[in-house]
Amino acid sequence: MKSVLISIAIVGISVILLGVKVLFVKGGRFPSGHAGSSPQLRDKGISCAHEDQA
């Protein structure tokens, strides 16, 4: 039970720290995880699967 509580605490702290920019910065938002939004991947010719289906 002790390890479950420690795990929940670690996950909770992680979520709070990841959300600091979103919660406290005006206009803050999470970065996009799509491959199409990454300039480095676009330079290599890798595109997002959602764009390929359209």
All heavy atoms as a GROMACS GRO file, in nm:
protein
  391
    1MET      N    1   0.083  -0.119   0.000
    1MET     CA    2   0.000   0.000   0.000
    1MET      C    3   0.087   0.126   0.000
    1MET      O    4   0.052   0.224  -0.061
    1MET     CB    5  -0.091  -0.005   0.124
    1MET     CG    6  -0.190   0.104   0.128
    1MET     SD    7  -0.306   0.085  -0.008
    1MET     CE    8  -0.410   0.220   0.019
    2LYS      N    9   0.200   0.118   0.069
    2LYS     CA   10   0.289   0.233   0.076
    2LYS      C   11   0.344   0.268  -0.062
    2LYS      O   12   0.351   0.386  -0.098
    2LYS     CB   13   0.402   0.203   0.174
    2LYS     CG   14   0.493   0.318   0.200
    2LYS     CD   15   0.596   0.281   0.305
    2LYS     CE   16   0.687   0.397   0.336
    2LYS     NZ   17   0.788   0.364   0.436
    3SER      N   18   0.378   0.167  -0.141
    3SER     CA   19   0.433   0.194  -0.275
    3SER      C   20   0.326   0.252  -0.368
    3SER      O   21   0.358   0.334  -0.455
    3SER     CB   22   0.492   0.066  -0.335
    3SER     OG   23   0.393  -0.032  -0.352
    4VAL      N   24   0.201   0.214  -0.350
    4VAL     CA   25   0.092   0.271  -0.431
    4VAL      C   26   0.077   0.419  -0.401
    4VAL      O   27   0.062   0.502  -0.492
    4VAL     CB   28  -0.039   0.194  -0.406
    4VAL    CG1   29  -0.156   0.264  -0.474
    4VAL    CG2   30  -0.029   0.051  -0.454
    5LEU      N   31   0.080   0.456  -0.275
    5LEU     CA   32   0.066   0.596  -0.237
    5LEU      C   33   0.184   0.679  -0.287
    5LEU      O   34   0.165   0.793  -0.333
    5LEU     CB   35   0.053   0.609  -0.085
    5LEU     CG   36  -0.076   0.552  -0.025
    5LEU    CD1   37  -0.071   0.560   0.127
    5LEU    CD2   38  -0.196   0.623  -0.080
    6ILE      N   39   0.303   0.623  -0.280
    6ILE     CA   40   0.421   0.694  -0.332
    6ILE      C   41   0.410   0.712  -0.483
    6ILE      O   42   0.439   0.820  -0.536
    6ILE     CB   43   0.550   0.618  -0.293
    6ILE    CG1   44   0.572   0.627  -0.143
    6ILE    CG2   45   0.670   0.673  -0.369
    6ILE    CD1   46   0.685   0.541  -0.091
    7SER      N   47   0.362   0.610  -0.552
    7SER     CA   48   0.345   0.618  -0.698
    7SER      C   49   0.242   0.725  -0.736
    7SER      O   50   0.264   0.804  -0.827
    7SER     CB   51   0.302   0.484  -0.754
    7SER     OG   52   0.397   0.385  -0.729
    8ILE      N   53   0.131   0.727  -0.664
    8ILE     CA   54   0.027   0.828  -0.690
    8ILE      C   55   0.082   0.968  -0.663
    8ILE      O   56   0.055   1.061  -0.740
    8ILE     CB   57  -0.098   0.799  -0.605
    8ILE    CG1   58  -0.166   0.671  -0.656
    8ILE    CG2   59  -0.195   0.916  -0.607
    8ILE    CD1   60  -0.279   0.623  -0.569
    9ALA      N   61   0.160   0.984  -0.558
    9ALA     CA   62   0.218   1.115  -0.527
    9ALA      C   63   0.315   1.159  -0.637
    9ALA      O   64   0.313   1.275  -0.680
    9ALA     CB   65   0.290   1.110  -0.393
   10ILE      N   66   0.397   1.068  -0.686
   10ILE     CA   67   0.493   1.102  -0.792
   10ILE      C   68   0.421   1.141  -0.920
   10ILE      O   69   0.455   1.239  -0.985
   10ILE     CB   70   0.591   0.985  -0.815
   10ILE    CG1   71   0.685   0.971  -0.696
   10ILE    CG2   72   0.671   1.004  -0.944
   10ILE    CD1   73   0.773   0.849  -0.700
   11VAL      N   74   0.317   1.066  -0.957
   11VAL     CA   75   0.240   1.098  -1.077
   11VAL      C   76   0.170   1.233  -1.061
   11VAL      O   77   0.168   1.315  -1.152
   11VAL     CB   78   0.139   0.986  -1.109
   11VAL    CG1   79   0.042   1.028  -1.216
   11VAL    CG2   80   0.212   0.860  -1.150
   12GLY      N   81   0.114   1.257  -0.943
   12GLY     CA   82   0.047   1.385  -0.918
   12GLY      C   83   0.142   1.503  -0.928
   12GLY      O   84   0.110   1.605  -0.989
   13ILE      N   85   0.258   1.491  -0.870
   13ILE     CA   86   0.359   1.599  -0.877
   13ILE      C   87   0.402   1.620  -1.021
   13ILE      O   88   0.418   1.734  -1.065
   13ILE     CB   89   0.478   1.566  -0.785
   13ILE    CG1   90   0.436   1.574  -0.638
   13ILE    CG2   91   0.595   1.659  -0.811
   13ILE    CD1   92   0.537   1.519  -0.541
   14SER      N   93   0.419   1.512  -1.096
   14SER     CA   94   0.460   1.524  -1.236
   14SER      C   95   0.355   1.598  -1.318
   14SER      O   96   0.388   1.685  -1.400
   14SER     CB   97   0.483   1.385  -1.296
   14SER     OG   98   0.584   1.318  -1.228
   15VAL      N   99   0.229   1.565  -1.299
   15VAL     CA  100   0.121   1.632  -1.372
   15VAL      C  101   0.118   1.780  -1.338
   15VAL      O  102   0.102   1.865  -1.426
   15VAL     CB  103  -0.015   1.564  -1.343
   15VAL    CG1  104  -0.130   1.647  -1.394
   15VAL    CG2  105  -0.017   1.425  -1.402
   16ILE      N  106   0.133   1.813  -1.212
   16ILE     CA  107   0.132   1.953  -1.171
   16ILE      C  108   0.250   2.028  -1.234
   16ILE      O  109   0.233   2.138  -1.286
   16ILE     CB  110   0.136   1.965  -1.017
   16ILE    CG1  111   0.002   1.918  -0.960
   16ILE    CG2  112   0.166   2.107  -0.973
   16ILE    CD1  113   0.002   1.903  -0.809
   17LEU      N  114   0.369   1.969  -1.231
   17LEU     CA  115   0.486   2.036  -1.289
   17LEU      C  116   0.474   2.049  -1.441
   17LEU      O  117   0.517   2.150  -1.497
   17LEU     CB  118   0.613   1.960  -1.251
   17LEU     CG  119   0.651   1.966  -1.104
   17LEU    CD1  120   0.773   1.879  -1.076
   17LEU    CD2  121   0.678   2.109  -1.060
   18LEU      N  122   0.416   1.952  -1.508
   18LEU     CA  123   0.396   1.963  -1.653
   18LEU      C  124   0.292   2.069  -1.687
   18LEU      O  125   0.299   2.132  -1.793
   18LEU     CB  126   0.352   1.828  -1.710
   18LEU     CG  127   0.460   1.722  -1.722
   18LEU    CD1  128   0.398   1.588  -1.760
   18LEU    CD2  129   0.564   1.762  -1.823
   19GLY      N  130   0.197   2.091  -1.598
   19GLY     CA  131   0.092   2.187  -1.625
   19GLY      C  132   0.121   2.329  -1.580
   19GLY      O  133   0.038   2.417  -1.598
   20VAL      N  134   0.239   2.355  -1.523
   20VAL     CA  135   0.271   2.489  -1.473
   20VAL      C  136   0.259   2.592  -1.584
   20VAL      O  137   0.195   2.696  -1.567
   20VAL     CB  138   0.412   2.491  -1.409
   20VAL    CG1  139   0.461   2.633  -1.388
   20VAL    CG2  140   0.410   2.418  -1.278
   21LYS      N  141   0.316   2.566  -1.699
   21LYS     CA  142   0.310   2.663  -1.809
   21LYS      C  143   0.167   2.682  -1.857
   21LYS      O  144   0.124   2.794  -1.883
   21LYS     CB  145   0.398   2.615  -1.924
   21LYS     CG  146   0.401   2.711  -2.041
   21LYS     CD  147   0.492   2.664  -2.151
   21LYS     CE  148   0.491   2.760  -2.267
   21LYS     NZ  149   0.570   2.712  -2.378
   22VAL      N  150   0.092   2.575  -1.864
   22VAL     CA  151  -0.045   2.584  -1.912
   22VAL      C  152  -0.133   2.660  -1.812
   22VAL      O  153  -0.216   2.742  -1.852
   22VAL     CB  154  -0.102   2.443  -1.936
   22VAL    CG1  155  -0.248   2.448  -1.974
   22VAL    CG2  156  -0.023   2.372  -2.044
   23LEU      N  157  -0.112   2.636  -1.685
   23LEU     CA  158  -0.197   2.696  -1.584
   23LEU      C  159  -0.160   2.841  -1.550
   23LEU      O  160  -0.247   2.923  -1.524
   23LEU     CB  161  -0.192   2.613  -1.456
   23LEU     CG  162  -0.248   2.470  -1.467
   23LEU    CD1  163  -0.221   2.394  -1.338
   23LEU    CD2  164  -0.395   2.474  -1.499
   24PHE      N  165  -0.032   2.874  -1.551
   24PHE     CA  166   0.010   3.002  -1.498
   24PHE      C  167   0.062   3.102  -1.601
   24PHE      O  168   0.084   3.217  -1.568
   24PHE     CB  169   0.119   2.981  -1.391
   24PHE     CG  170   0.069   2.902  -1.274
   24PHE    CD1  171   0.120   2.777  -1.246
   24PHE    CD2  172  -0.030   2.953  -1.192
   24PHE    CE1  173   0.074   2.704  -1.138
   24PHE    CE2  174  -0.077   2.881  -1.084
   24PHE     CZ  175  -0.025   2.756  -1.057
   25VAL      N  176   0.080   3.063  -1.726
   25VAL     CA  177   0.128   3.154  -1.829
   25VAL      C  178   0.012   3.186  -1.921
   25VAL      O  179  -0.057   3.096  -1.970
   25VAL     CB  180   0.244   3.089  -1.909
   25VAL    CG1  181   0.286   3.177  -2.024
   25VAL    CG2  182   0.361   3.061  -1.818
   26LYS      N  183  -0.011   3.314  -1.944
   26LYS     CA  184  -0.119   3.355  -2.032
   26LYS      C  185  -0.090   3.305  -2.173
   26LYS      O  186   0.017   3.330  -2.228
   26LYS     CB  187  -0.132   3.507  -2.032
   26LYS     CG  188  -0.250   3.557  -2.111
   26LYS     CD  189  -0.265   3.707  -2.101
   26LYS     CE  190  -0.385   3.753  -2.181
   26LYS     NZ  191  -0.403   3.897  -2.169
   27GLY      N  192  -0.183   3.234  -2.232
   27GLY     CA  193  -0.165   3.179  -2.365
   27GLY      C  194  -0.079   3.053  -2.367
   27GLY      O  195  -0.042   3.003  -2.472
   28GLY      N  196  -0.048   3.000  -2.249
   28GLY     CA  197   0.034   2.880  -2.242
   28GLY      C  198  -0.044   2.758  -2.286
   28GLY      O  199  -0.164   2.747  -2.263
   29ARG      N  200   0.021   2.664  -2.354
   29ARG     CA  201  -0.044   2.541  -2.396
   29ARG      C  202   0.060   2.432  -2.410
   29ARG      O  203   0.180   2.460  -2.421
   29ARG     CB  204  -0.122   2.559  -2.525
   29ARG     CG  205  -0.042   2.620  -2.635
   29ARG     CD  206  -0.127   2.657  -2.755
   29ARG     NE  207  -0.035   2.706  -2.856
   29ARG     CZ  208  -0.038   2.676  -2.981
   29ARG    NH1  209  -0.134   2.600  -3.027
   29ARG    NH2  210   0.050   2.721  -3.063
   30PHE      N  211   0.014   2.308  -2.410
   30PHE     CA  212   0.105   2.196  -2.425
   30PHE      C  213   0.160   2.194  -2.567
   30PHE      O  214   0.089   2.225  -2.662
   30PHE     CB  215   0.034   2.064  -2.397
   30PHE     CG  216   0.008   2.041  -2.251
   30PHE    CD1  217  -0.120   2.048  -2.200
   30PHE    CD2  218   0.111   2.010  -2.165
   30PHE    CE1  219  -0.145   2.026  -2.067
   30PHE    CE2  220   0.087   1.988  -2.030
   30PHE     CZ  221  -0.041   1.995  -1.982
   31PRO      N  222   0.286   2.154  -2.585
   31PRO     CA  223   0.340   2.144  -2.720
   31PRO      C  224   0.272   2.031  -2.796
   31PRO      O  225   0.228   1.932  -2.738
   31PRO     CB  226   0.488   2.113  -2.697
   31PRO     CG  227   0.498   2.062  -2.559
   31PRO     CD  228   0.384   2.121  -2.482
   32SER      N  229   0.263   2.045  -2.926
   32SER     CA  230   0.200   1.944  -3.009
   32SER      C  231   0.288   1.820  -3.017
   32SER      O  232   0.409   1.830  -3.029
   32SER     CB  233   0.176   2.000  -3.149
   32SER     OG  234   0.125   1.900  -3.234
   33GLY      N  235   0.226   1.706  -3.015
   33GLY     CA  236   0.300   1.580  -3.024
   33GLY      C  237   0.299   1.522  -3.164
   33GLY      O  238   0.353   1.414  -3.188
   34HIS      N  239   0.238   1.593  -3.259
   34HIS     CA  240   0.228   1.542  -3.395
   34HIS      C  241   0.361   1.560  -3.469
   34HIS      O  242   0.430   1.660  -3.451
   34HIS     CB  243   0.119   1.616  -3.473
   34HIS     CG  244  -0.018   1.584  -3.425
   34HIS    ND1  245  -0.085   1.471  -3.464
   34HIS    CD2  246  -0.101   1.649  -3.340
   34HIS    CE1  247  -0.203   1.468  -3.406
   34HIS    NE2  248  -0.215   1.575  -3.329
   35ALA      N  249   0.394   1.464  -3.552
   35ALA     CA  250   0.518   1.469  -3.629
   35ALA      C  251   0.515   1.585  -3.729
   35ALA      O  252   0.619   1.641  -3.762
   35ALA     CB  253   0.541   1.338  -3.702
   36GLY      N  254   0.397   1.622  -3.775
   36GLY     CA  255   0.385   1.731  -3.872
   36GLY      C  256   0.421   1.867  -3.816
   36GLY      O  257   0.448   1.961  -3.891
   37SER      N  258   0.420   1.881  -3.683
   37SER     CA  259   0.454   2.011  -3.624
   37SER      C  260   0.601   2.027  -3.594
   37SER      O  261   0.642   2.131  -3.550
   37SER     CB  262   0.379   2.037  -3.496
   37SER     OG  263   0.286   1.947  -3.463
   38SER      N  264   0.680   1.926  -3.620
   38SER     CA  265   0.823   1.932  -3.590
   38SER      C  266   0.902   1.970  -3.715
   38SER      O  267   0.901   1.897  -3.814
   38SER     CB  268   0.871   1.796  -3.540
   38SER     OG  269   1.011   1.796  -3.528
   39PRO      N  270   0.970   2.086  -3.713
   39PRO     CA  271   1.047   2.128  -3.831
   39PRO      C  272   1.158   2.029  -3.867
   39PRO      O  273   1.185   2.008  -3.984
   39PRO     CB  274   1.107   2.262  -3.791
   39PRO     CG  275   1.036   2.306  -3.669
   39PRO     CD  276   0.974   2.186  -3.607
   40GLN      N  277   1.219   1.965  -3.766
   40GLN     CA  278   1.327   1.870  -3.794
   40GLN      C  279   1.274   1.749  -3.871
   40GLN      O  280   1.339   1.700  -3.964
   40GLN     CB  281   1.395   1.824  -3.665
   40GLN     CG  282   1.469   1.932  -3.591
   40GLN     CD  283   1.380   2.010  -3.495
   40GLN    OE1  284   1.262   1.982  -3.480
   40GLN    NE2  285   1.437   2.110  -3.430
   41LEU      N  286   1.157   1.699  -3.834
   41LEU     CA  287   1.099   1.584  -3.904
   41LEU      C  288   1.052   1.622  -4.044
   41LEU      O  289   1.067   1.545  -4.138
   41LEU     CB  290   0.985   1.524  -3.824
   41LEU     CG  291   1.024   1.456  -3.693
   41LEU    CD1  292   0.901   1.408  -3.617
   41LEU    CD2  293   1.118   1.340  -3.719
   42ARG      N  294   0.996   1.743  -4.059
   42ARG     CA  295   0.954   1.789  -4.192
   42ARG      C  296   1.072   1.802  -4.285
   42ARG      O  297   1.064   1.768  -4.403
   42ARG     CB  298   0.880   1.922  -4.182
   42ARG     CG  299   0.737   1.907  -4.136
   42ARG     CD  300   0.662   2.036  -4.156
   42ARG     NE  301   0.732   2.145  -4.088
   42ARG     CZ  302   0.681   2.219  -3.992
   42ARG    NH1  303   0.558   2.198  -3.953
   42ARG    NH2  304   0.750   2.313  -3.934
   43ASP      N  305   1.188   1.849  -4.234
   43ASP     CA  306   1.308   1.860  -4.316
   43ASP      C  307   1.354   1.724  -4.366
   43ASP      O  308   1.412   1.713  -4.475
   43ASP     CB  309   1.422   1.926  -4.237
   43ASP     CG  310   1.396   2.073  -4.210
   43ASP    OD1  311   1.309   2.132  -4.277
   43ASP    OD2  312   1.464   2.128  -4.120
   44LYS      N  313   1.329   1.619  -4.288
   44LYS     CA  314   1.368   1.483  -4.328
   44LYS      C  315   1.261   1.415  -4.415
   44LYS      O  316   1.278   1.303  -4.457
   44LYS     CB  317   1.393   1.398  -4.204
   44LYS     CG  318   1.515   1.440  -4.126
   44LYS     CD  319   1.537   1.350  -4.006
   44LYS     CE  320   1.661   1.395  -3.930
   44LYS     NZ  321   1.688   1.310  -3.815
   45GLY      N  322   1.150   1.484  -4.439
   45GLY     CA  323   1.044   1.430  -4.523
   45GLY      C  324   0.945   1.340  -4.449
   45GLY      O  325   0.868   1.269  -4.510
   46ILE      N  326   0.949   1.345  -4.315
   46ILE     CA  327   0.856   1.265  -4.236
   46ILE      C  328   0.733   1.348  -4.206
   46ILE      O  329   0.742   1.462  -4.159
   46ILE     CB  330   0.923   1.220  -4.104
   46ILE    CG1  331   1.047   1.137  -4.136
   46ILE    CG2  332   0.825   1.144  -4.017
   46ILE    CD1  333   1.132   1.105  -4.015
   47SER      N  334   0.615   1.294  -4.236
   47SER     CA  335   0.492   1.370  -4.214
   47SER      C  336   0.404   1.296  -4.113
   47SER      O  337   0.428   1.182  -4.078
   47SER     CB  338   0.417   1.390  -4.345
   47SER     OG  339   0.378   1.264  -4.398
   48CYS      N  340   0.300   1.363  -4.071
   48CYS     CA  341   0.206   1.310  -3.974
   48CYS      C  342   0.114   1.211  -4.044
   48CYS      O  343   0.072   1.232  -4.159
   48CYS     CB  344   0.127   1.424  -3.913
   48CYS     SG  345   0.012   1.372  -3.785
   49ALA      N  346   0.077   1.104  -3.976
   49ALA     CA  347  -0.013   1.004  -4.035
   49ALA      C  348  -0.150   1.064  -4.063
   49ALA      O  349  -0.217   1.023  -4.159
   49ALA     CB  350  -0.025   0.885  -3.940
   50HIS      N  351  -0.193   1.160  -3.984
   50HIS     CA  352  -0.323   1.224  -4.007
   50HIS      C  353  -0.322   1.302  -4.138
   50HIS      O  354  -0.423   1.308  -4.208
   50HIS     CB  355  -0.359   1.318  -3.891
   50HIS     CG  356  -0.390   1.244  -3.764
   50HIS    ND1  357  -0.510   1.184  -3.739
   50HIS    CD2  358  -0.313   1.221  -3.656
   50HIS    CE1  359  -0.508   1.127  -3.621
   50HIS    NE2  360  -0.388   1.149  -3.567
   51GLU      N  361  -0.210   1.361  -4.173
   51GLU     CA  362  -0.200   1.435  -4.299
   51GLU      C  363  -0.200   1.341  -4.418
   51GLU      O  364  -0.252   1.374  -4.523
   51GLU     CB  365  -0.073   1.520  -4.301
   51GLU     CG  366  -0.073   1.632  -4.199
   51GLU     CD  367   0.060   1.705  -4.192
   51GLU    OE1  368   0.149   1.674  -4.272
   51GLU    OE2  369   0.074   1.791  -4.106
   52ASP      N  370  -0.142   1.222  -4.402
   52ASP     CA  371  -0.139   1.124  -4.510
   52ASP      C  372  -0.277   1.071  -4.543
   52ASP      O  373  -0.306   1.037  -4.658
   52ASP     CB  374  -0.046   1.008  -4.475
   52ASP     CG  375   0.100   1.048  -4.469
   52ASP    OD1  376   0.133   1.155  -4.526
   52ASP    OD2  377   0.179   0.977  -4.406
   53GLN      N  378  -0.365   1.062  -4.444
   53GLN     CA  379  -0.499   1.008  -4.463
   53GLN      C  380  -0.593   1.108  -4.529
   53GLN      O  381  -0.692   1.071  -4.589
   53GLN     CB  382  -0.558   0.963  -4.330
   53GLN     CG  383  -0.487   0.844  -4.271
   53GLN     CD  384  -0.543   0.808  -4.135
   53GLN    OE1  385  -0.631   0.876  -4.082
   53GLN    NE2  386  -0.491   0.701  -4.077
   54ALA      N  387  -0.563   1.235  -4.519
   54ALA     CA  388  -0.652   1.339  -4.572
   54ALA      C  389  -0.645   1.350  -4.722
   54ALA      O  390  -0.574   1.300  -4.795
   54ALA     CB  391  -0.620   1.473  -4.510
   0.00000   0.00000   0.00000
